[in-house]
Amino acid sequence: MTYPIFSVGMGGGMAGTSIELPKYGIFPPLPGFAGDLEQTALYAGESCRLIHAIKPAGHIVRDIAREAEDILQRLYA
């Protein structure tokens, strides 16, 4: 099976150099990427399925602290 080829501009000492990548290749899109973003490897861990809402960071920290307090109270009750 063949896939379209994408190019990624490399930074550092290889500035301006491009490499060809197959569709859904192992490299994520890097700065300077040129190609169809929908056909690149967009890594997300298994924890993504644990996200049920998007909250401000302060709310998340308060939730974690509240859960920790609940757990500690149960452990030491």
C-alpha positions in Angstrom: 0.0 0.0 0.0 1.4 3.4 -0.8 0.8 6.7 1.0 1.2 10.3 0.1 4.6 11.7 1.2 4.9 14.6 3.6 7.9 16.9 4.3 9.1 18.2 7.7 11.5 21.1 7.9 14.1 20.2 10.5 15.5 22.7 13.0 18.9 23.0 14.5 22.0 22.2 12.3 19.7 20.8 9.6 17.7 24.0 9.1 16.1 24.0 5.6 16.5 20.2 5.2 13.4 18.1 4.5 12.7 14.5 5.0 9.9 12.4 3.5 7.5 10.7 5.8 4.8 8.2 5.0 1.2 8.8 6.0 0.8 8.2 9.8 4.6 7.8 10.1 6.2 7.7 13.6 7.2 11.3 13.6 4.8 13.9 15.0 4.5 17.3 13.1 7.4 19.5 14.1 7.9 23.2 13.7 8.2 23.9 10.0 6.0 21.0 9.0 4.4 21.2 5.6 1.7 18.8 4.7 -1.7 17.5 5.7 -1.8 17.6 9.5 -4.8 15.1 9.6 -2.5 12.4 8.2 0.3 12.7 10.7 0.9 10.9 13.9 -0.8 12.9 16.6 0.2 11.1 19.8 -2.2 11.1 22.8 -1.8 8.6 25.6 -4.4 6.2 27.0 -5.3 8.8 29.6 -7.2 10.8 27.0 -10.2 8.6 27.6 -10.2 9.8 31.2 -10.9 13.4 30.2 -14.6 14.2 30.6 -14.6 18.0 30.8 -12.4 20.9 30.0 -11.8 23.0 33.2 -9.6 25.9 34.2 -6.4 24.8 35.9 -7.5 26.2 39.3 -10.6 24.0 39.3 -8.5 20.9 38.5 -6.1 21.7 41.3 -9.0 22.2 43.8 -10.6 18.9 42.6 -7.3 17.0 43.1 -6.8 18.5 46.5 -10.4 17.7 47.5 -10.0 14.1 46.3 -6.7 13.7 48.2 -8.4 15.0 51.4 -11.2 12.5 51.0 -8.8 9.6 50.5 -6.7 10.6 53.5 -9.8 11.0 55.7 -10.9 7.5 54.7 -7.5 6.0 55.3 -7.1 7.5 58.8 -10.7 7.4 60.0 
